[in-house]
Amino acid sequence: MPLPRTRGTALRQRLAELRGPEVPAKALDARALAALAANPGCARRAILDGAGVNKAAVASALGSPSAFGQSQFALTRGNAFEAKVKADGGAELLRLVHDKLDRSAEPPAEARVPDLTAAGPQGRTARTELELREAAAHPGAWTLLDHPMLALDVAGSPAFLEPDAVVVHPDGSWTVVEIKSFPLLDGSADPAKVGAAARQAAVYVLALEEVAARLGADGAPAPRVRHRVLLVCPRDFSNLPAASAVDIRKQRAVTARQLARLTRIEDIAGALPEGTCFSPELPAEELTAAVESVPATYAPECLSACELAFHCRARSRQEGAVTSLGRPLRAELGGLTTVEDVLAAARGEAGDPDDPAVAALRRAAALRAEALEAACR
């Protein structure tokens, strides 16, 4: 829900102060919004992304430059594969949608592929909504929107998003299509990459749901946005497309909660010291103090999703935080939050013996001691 005008204006002014004078805001895209859902407890990422801070520039200024991002080779390969999938008016892409998601419909012998060209992101967003409205008014046909432009309200401002494709089914429902260059090997892909693609698709689904709600406000039934998206990847080690239907309801719910939290980002900003600024032009010590004033929740997954990951990892290791070893381990250790606490509990120097985590650690330490003693005999 958009913020009230006066509240939204005050928030934007505050975020501009955090970004730094004369520093342009870095626009949020679907990857950034999806990464927020991957680590919803990180206040540092939330405030930096909400303020439009260029985290890559900040990481370099802090002395921990990021290696985050795709190589030019991967981008070129991905673009070539996407062009192949969409060739001939998207015939192969529509066949995959029909086969994986809508076999009860008539096969897509032909489809509308409207021109979405318009001036600027606002113009392209309006053009996309117009074509979706047109497709809803004429059910019974397949429609393929190639790189539509969607807008999603984030912290009172629109974030413009560009999915690879959106398909309108003959029954009027909408499906998001994600085209990736990582392979499907024997029908399955790297779970981490599939998860990232699902979170990104969830952002598009949320944006489409806003469009559907506006179309439904006119009195006509709101179009249904499907929560199973189509993931299209190369089959094995070839350049032939294969597809898999991915249920993104869980990712959608998590992303929606995180975006709701982001729209209340003034709570995080209000807790910061007066004069806090994240401009990369600041002296290193001042910038470090500003970044450290916002708590982070580092996990190894951040290395593939956030430009500040190397900086946060170094701080996490200095503090001995167990989250640097992974979220599953952190969850198993309960109230033991540092490596020092874990070792002390294992040695019997600290911790409640009735705590299951402490008991498991002491049992593991005893077994290790027995094994070492037996090996030395």
Summary of the structure (lengths in Angstrom):
residues: 377
radius of gyration: 24.2
end to end distance: 69.4
largest distance: 83.1
contacts: 1161
relative contact order: 0.14
helix: 52%
strand: 13%
